[in-house]
Amino acid sequence: MRLWSLHPRYLDGQGLVALWREALLAQAVLHGKTRGYRNHPQLDRFKNHRAPRAAISLYLECIYMEASARGYAFDRTKFRATRKRIVLPVSLGQLQYEWTHLRAKLRGRSPAAWRKWSRSAVPDAHPLFKVSDGRVEAWERRQASRSVR
């Protein structure tokens, strides 16, 4: 499961669809509607918020808006709109780690998207997140030998 801290605008079509599906799965976990992925580390930042369901709804809303802007027909009824103002923290180190990870994926999967974003140093975060100084988040699973797919 990859719930990107990056703004969804940087994802290619395949990545955007995958993010939508992953976020819907995360929402199902937070609503207690599935037994899988309950202990996935990327869910911790949502689970630890005082309003985890509202947080994942806001996360999904941004993905939905990006998909709509691209002409995709994602189902708006899959999440509830919320008026809550929620901000989750993310470290600059995490954002940079994800940016490196995404660009490696794009290079092999979507050369046009890779060319479009390859020169950008530090991307914008998903609007749900507020960036602060810091290293890669403790919940991030990193392995030196793991290839980027």
C-alpha positions as YAML, in Angstrom:
chain: A
units: angstrom
residues:
- id: 1
  name: MET
  ca: [0.00, 0.00, 0.00]
- id: 2
  name: ARG
  ca: [1.36, 3.41, -0.96]
- id: 3
  name: LEU
  ca: [-0.56, 6.45, 0.24]
- id: 4
  name: TRP
  ca: [1.55, 9.15, -1.34]
- id: 5
  name: SER
  ca: [2.32, 12.31, 0.61]
- id: 6
  name: LEU
  ca: [2.98, 13.94, -2.76]
- id: 7
  name: HIS
  ca: [0.29, 15.87, -4.58]
- id: 8
  name: PRO
  ca: [-1.56, 13.51, -6.96]
- id: 9
  name: ARG
  ca: [-0.76, 15.79, -9.92]
- id: 10
  name: TYR
  ca: [2.65, 14.14, -10.17]
- id: 11
  name: LEU
  ca: [1.26, 10.66, -10.75]
- id: 12
  name: ASP
  ca: [0.80, 9.20, -14.19]
- id: 13
  name: GLY
  ca: [-2.57, 7.68, -15.05]
- id: 14
  name: GLN
  ca: [-1.62, 4.24, -13.77]
- id: 15
  name: GLY
  ca: [-0.35, 5.71, -10.51]
- id: 16
  name: LEU
  ca: [-3.43, 7.86, -10.01]
- id: 17
  name: VAL
  ca: [-5.78, 4.91, -10.47]
- id: 18
  name: ALA
  ca: [-3.65, 2.80, -8.12]
- id: 19
  name: LEU
  ca: [-3.67, 5.57, -5.50]
- id: 20
  name: TRP
  ca: [-7.47, 5.83, -5.72]
- id: 21
  name: ARG
  ca: [-7.81, 2.09, -5.13]
- id: 22
  name: GLU
  ca: [-5.26, 2.08, -2.29]
- id: 23
  name: ALA
  ca: [-6.95, 5.03, -0.58]
- id: 24
  name: LEU
  ca: [-10.36, 3.34, -0.88]
- id: 25
  name: LEU
  ca: [-8.84, 0.25, 0.73]
- id: 26
  name: ALA
  ca: [-7.40, 2.44, 3.50]
- id: 27
  name: GLN
  ca: [-10.84, 3.95, 4.01]
- id: 28
  name: ALA
  ca: [-12.35, 0.46, 4.31]
- id: 29
  name: VAL
  ca: [-9.74, -0.41, 6.93]
- id: 30
  name: LEU
  ca: [-10.47, 2.77, 8.92]
- id: 31
  name: HIS
  ca: [-14.20, 1.96, 8.78]
- id: 32
  name: GLY
  ca: [-13.58, -1.58, 9.99]
- id: 33
  name: LYS
  ca: [-14.91, -3.08, 6.75]
- id: 34
  name: THR
  ca: [-11.94, -5.28, 5.93]
- id: 35
  name: ARG
  ca: [-9.57, -7.47, 7.87]
- id: 36
  name: GLY
  ca: [-6.59, -7.03, 5.55]
- id: 37
  name: TYR
  ca: [-4.05, -4.22, 5.84]
- id: 38
  name: ARG
  ca: [-5.22, -3.23, 9.33]
- id: 39
  name: ASN
  ca: [-1.65, -2.90, 10.56]
- id: 40
  name: HIS
  ca: [-0.10, -1.35, 7.49]
- id: 41
  name: PRO
  ca: [2.41, 1.31, 8.61]
- id: 42
  name: GLN
  ca: [1.20, 3.94, 6.14]
- id: 43
  name: LEU
  ca: [-2.18, 3.90, 7.83]
- id: 44
  name: ASP
  ca: [-0.67, 4.96, 11.16]
- id: 45
  name: ARG
  ca: [-0.71, 8.65, 10.30]
- id: 46
  name: PHE
  ca: [-4.44, 8.42, 9.61]
- id: 47
  name: LYS
  ca: [-5.25, 6.10, 12.51]
- id: 48
  name: ASN
  ca: [-3.39, 8.37, 14.94]
- id: 49
  name: HIS
  ca: [-5.40, 11.45, 13.98]
- id: 50
  name: ARG
  ca: [-8.39, 12.36, 16.16]
- id: 51
  name: ALA
  ca: [-10.66, 12.14, 13.08]
- id: 52
  name: PRO
  ca: [-9.17, 9.36, 10.92]
- id: 53
  name: ARG
  ca: [-12.28, 8.86, 8.77]
- id: 54
  name: ALA
  ca: [-12.52, 12.53, 7.95]
- id: 55
  name: ALA
  ca: [-8.80, 12.61, 7.18]
- id: 56
  name: ILE
  ca: [-9.04, 9.76, 4.67]
- id: 57
  name: SER
  ca: [-12.12, 11.40, 3.11]
- id: 58
  name: LEU
  ca: [-10.15, 14.60, 2.54]
- id: 59
  name: TYR
  ca: [-7.29, 12.55, 1.13]
- id: 60
  name: LEU
  ca: [-9.67, 10.85, -1.30]
- id: 61
  name: GLU
  ca: [-11.31, 14.14, -2.24]
- id: 62
  name: CYS
  ca: [-8.03, 15.54, -3.55]
- id: 63
  name: ILE
  ca: [-7.42, 12.40, -5.60]
- id: 64
  name: TYR
  ca: [-10.95, 12.65, -6.94]
- id: 65
  name: MET
  ca: [-10.43, 16.30, -7.91]
- id: 66
  name: GLU
  ca: [-7.20, 15.51, -9.75]
- id: 67
  name: ALA
  ca: [-8.84, 12.60, -11.58]
- id: 68
  name: SER
  ca: [-11.81, 14.77, -12.56]
- id: 69
  name: ALA
  ca: [-9.49, 17.46, -13.89]
- id: 70
  name: ARG
  ca: [-7.92, 14.80, -16.12]
- id: 71
  name: GLY
  ca: [-11.30, 13.56, -17.35]
- id: 72
  name: TYR
  ca: [-11.37, 10.34, -15.31]
- id: 73
  name: ALA
  ca: [-14.73, 9.09, -14.07]
- id: 74
  name: PHE
  ca: [-13.99, 8.16, -10.46]
- id: 75
  name: ASP
  ca: [-17.08, 7.50, -8.34]
- id: 76
  name: ARG
  ca: [-17.69, 10.49, -6.03]
- id: 77
  name: THR
  ca: [-20.03, 8.44, -3.86]
- id: 78
  name: LYS
  ca: [-17.14, 6.26, -2.65]
- id: 79
  name: PHE
  ca: [-16.25, 8.78, 0.08]
- id: 80
  name: ARG
  ca: [-18.09, 11.25, 2.28]
- id: 81
  name: ALA
  ca: [-17.43, 14.94, 1.98]
- id: 82
  name: THR
  ca: [-16.32, 16.58, 5.18]
- id: 83
  name: ARG
  ca: [-16.08, 20.18, 6.23]
- id: 84
  name: LYS
  ca: [-13.47, 19.54, 8.88]
- id: 85
  name: ARG
  ca: [-10.16, 21.31, 8.55]
- id: 86
  name: ILE
  ca: [-7.58, 18.61, 8.95]
- id: 87
  name: VAL
  ca: [-3.85, 18.77, 8.52]
- id: 88
  name: LEU
  ca: [-1.52, 15.84, 8.96]
- id: 89
  name: PRO
  ca: [2.22, 16.33, 9.37]
- id: 90
  name: VAL
  ca: [4.78, 14.99, 6.93]
- id: 91
  name: SER
  ca: [8.52, 15.50, 7.02]
- id: 92
  name: LEU
  ca: [10.52, 17.00, 4.20]
- id: 93
  name: GLY
  ca: [12.67, 13.87, 4.27]
- id: 94
  name: GLN
  ca: [9.59, 11.73, 3.63]
- id: 95
  name: LEU
  ca: [8.50, 13.95, 0.76]
- id: 96
  name: GLN
  ca: [11.96, 13.76, -0.80]
- id: 97
  name: TYR
  ca: [12.08, 9.99, -0.34]
- id: 98
  name: GLU
  ca: [8.71, 9.58, -2.05]
- id: 99
  name: TRP
  ca: [9.75, 11.94, -4.84]
- id: 100
  name: THR
  ca: [12.83, 9.83, -5.57]
- id: 101
  name: HIS
  ca: [10.71, 6.67, -5.41]
- id: 102
  name: LEU
  ca: [8.03, 8.06, -7.75]
- id: 103
  name: ARG
  ca: [10.50, 9.39, -10.31]
- id: 104
  name: ALA
  ca: [12.14, 5.95, -10.48]
- id: 105
  name: LYS
  ca: [8.72, 4.40, -11.13]
- id: 106
  name: LEU
  ca: [7.86, 7.00, -13.76]
- id: 107
  name: ARG
  ca: [11.17, 6.58, -15.56]
- id: 108
  name: GLY
  ca: [10.34, 2.98, -16.40]
- id: 109
  name: ARG
  ca: [6.56, 3.13, -16.62]
- id: 110
  name: SER
  ca: [5.76, 6.54, -18.06]
- id: 111
  name: PRO
  ca: [8.70, 8.28, -19.75]
- id: 112
  name: ALA
  ca: [6.59, 11.32, -20.71]
- id: 113
  name: ALA
  ca: [5.58, 11.91, -17.07]
- id: 114
  name: TRP
  ca: [9.16, 11.31, -15.98]
- id: 115
  name: ARG
  ca: [10.44, 13.94, -18.43]
- id: 116
  name: LYS
  ca: [7.76, 16.38, -17.25]
- id: 117
  name: TRP
  ca: [8.76, 16.06, -13.58]
- id: 118
  name: SER
  ca: [12.40, 14.94, -13.68]
- id: 119
  name: ARG
  ca: [13.84, 18.41, -13.11]
- id: 120
  name: SER
  ca: [11.59, 19.34, -10.20]
- id: 121
  name: ALA
  ca: [13.62, 19.34, -7.00]
- id: 122
  name: VAL
  ca: [11.00, 19.12, -4.26]
- id: 123
  name: PRO
  ca: [7.35, 18.64, -5.14]
- id: 124
  name: ASP
  ca: [4.23, 19.95, -3.47]
- id: 125
  name: ALA
  ca: [2.66, 17.78, -0.83]
- id: 126
  name: HIS
  ca: [-0.88, 16.46, -0.99]
- id: 127
  name: PRO
  ca: [-3.02, 19.32, 0.43]
- id: 128
  name: LEU
  ca: [-3.86, 17.24, 3.51]
- id: 129
  name: PHE
  ca: [-0.23, 17.40, 4.66]
- id: 130
  name: LYS
  ca: [1.82, 20.16, 6.21]
- id: 131
  name: VAL
  ca: [5.53, 19.77, 5.53]
- id: 132
  name: SER
  ca: [8.05, 20.28, 8.31]
- id: 133
  name: ASP
  ca: [11.75, 19.60, 8.66]
- id: 134
  name: GLY
  ca: [12.72, 16.05, 9.37]
- id: 135
  name: ARG
  ca: [13.91, 12.75, 8.04]
- id: 136
  name: VAL
  ca: [12.03, 9.93, 6.38]
- id: 137
  name: GLU
  ca: [9.07, 8.96, 8.57]
- id: 138
  name: ALA
  ca: [9.52, 6.04, 10.98]
- id: 139
  name: TRP
  ca: [6.61, 4.15, 9.39]
- id: 140
  name: GLU
  ca: [8.21, 4.14, 5.93]
- id: 141
  name: ARG
  ca: [9.47, 0.72, 4.90]
- id: 142
  name: ARG
  ca: [12.86, 1.14, 3.30]
- id: 143
  name: GLN
  ca: [15.21, -1.56, 2.17]
- id: 144
  name: ALA
  ca: [18.49, -0.84, 0.46]
- id: 145
  name: SER
  ca: [18.22, -3.97, -1.67]
- id: 146
  name: ARG
  ca: [14.59, -3.46, -2.67]
- id: 147
  name: SER
  ca: [14.15, -2.44, -6.25]
- id: 148
  name: VAL
  ca: [11.70, 0.30, -7.11]
- id: 149
  name: ARG
  ca: [8.78, -1.08, -9.12]
...
